[in-house]
Amino acid sequence: MRLEGKTALISGAARGIGRAIALRLAREGADVGLLDISSAIEDTAAEVRKLGRRALAIACDISDSGQVKAAVARVAAELRPVDLLVNNAGIVDNIASVEKMSDEKWAQEIGVNLTGAFNLVRAVVGAMAERGFGRIVNISSVAARGGLARQVGYSATKAGLLGLTHTVALEYARNGVTCNAVLPGMVETENVRAMPQTIRDRALAATPAQRFGEPEEIAALVAFLCGDEAGYITGAEIDISGGGHLNTLVLGGSRPASLR
Ligand SMILES: NC(=O)c1ccc[n+]([C@@H]2O[C@H](COP(=O)([O-])OP(=O)(O)OC[C@H]3O[C@@H](n4cnc5c(N)ncnc54)[C@H](O)[C@@H]3O)[C@@H](O)[C@H]2O)c1
């Protein structure tokens, strides 16, 4: 197994992409620390244990550096020091035009999506560097590059994660620690399934693959980036969007017959 003997820490693992990542890393042999504000995190831990791996579920608001520090210390004490960090937790539902975005919502998105990831990186990277091995994967979004109308906080934080990724990659490459960003397009999670059909249709029309991604597809990429074989990949921004990051102007809503 690719990740045998490794300890992973995944934020936002109670559902969606984070849950799929936790299960995939466990299937690859890793023990997992799971952080979330939702009590459903215990369900993910139970699933991991069914796979024969150790799991530690911790209620933790990642925007609070004190809670993050305490959670990382618990993982080190009860499992092992963190080898693989996946910054997955993100808030995606603050929708308002720029001028209507409140101070509170803006601060909340920065706090969870960007400061939360920073808190976790800061709490684990020193020990990774000392041991000469570490893998950090930041779940960004195609919105980091193309923006997202009425989600200024979300897209700004996802772009911010790229700056975080590059800087951590630069500082720690010599210590065997890699840091990469994964940029998903639309993925079939609870959130996306709950979107109004008109929005789903529009997003589908802008996706050359003509389907949304599956959480397990994101998890497979993360697992690869966490493995030994990915040791020379750092500071990368990897799109996983069915071509959704490309210019879809000519394709339009449905694919022309000649392209089918
Ligand atoms: N679903 C998509 O289409 C899509 C596309 C691009 C990027 N992403 C990114 O992938 C990640 C996961 O997306 P998802 O759709 O699975 O999201 P989701 O909302 O289903 O899950 C996010 C998890 O994070 C947890 N969380 C929220 N605030 C937290 C906090 N302060 N501390 C700890 N945990 C917290 C939630 O409780 C939840 O379990 C997010 O960063 C999201 O921005 C998702």
The ligand as an ORCA input file, in Angstrom:
! r2SCAN-3c Opt
* xyz 0 1
  N     -17.846     20.569     -4.333
  C     -17.279     21.259     -5.307
  O     -17.811     21.345     -6.420
  C     -15.950     21.947     -5.078
  C     -15.320     22.559     -6.174
  C     -14.094     23.190     -5.982
  C     -13.501     23.213     -4.729
  N     -14.140     22.624     -3.682
  C     -13.493     22.695     -2.369
  O     -13.348     21.395     -1.835
  C     -13.466     21.443     -0.422
  C     -14.557     20.472      0.026
  O     -15.755     20.780     -0.656
  P     -17.125     20.032     -0.333
  O     -18.039     20.341     -1.444
  O     -16.839     18.631      0.019
  O     -17.595     20.874      0.949
  P     -18.624     20.491      2.112
  O     -19.292     21.757      2.526
  O     -19.464     19.346      1.723
  O     -17.640     20.017      3.284
  C     -16.817     20.911      3.941
  C     -16.588     20.407      5.342
  O     -15.814     21.400      6.040
  C     -16.345     21.529      7.340
  N     -16.038     22.840      7.897
  C     -16.619     24.023      7.604
  N     -16.114     24.991      8.377
  C     -15.159     24.427      9.152
  C     -14.285     24.904     10.160
  N     -14.303     26.192     10.530
  N     -13.435     24.048     10.764
  C     -13.441     22.725     10.424
  N     -14.259     22.205      9.482
  C     -15.106     23.043      8.861
  C     -17.854     21.331      7.160
  O     -18.494     21.003      8.394
  C     -17.887     20.211      6.138
  O     -17.904     18.933      6.753
  C     -13.759     22.883     -0.061
  O     -12.575     23.563      0.291
  C     -14.314     23.444     -1.339
  O     -14.129     24.834     -1.451
  C     -15.347     21.984     -3.817
*
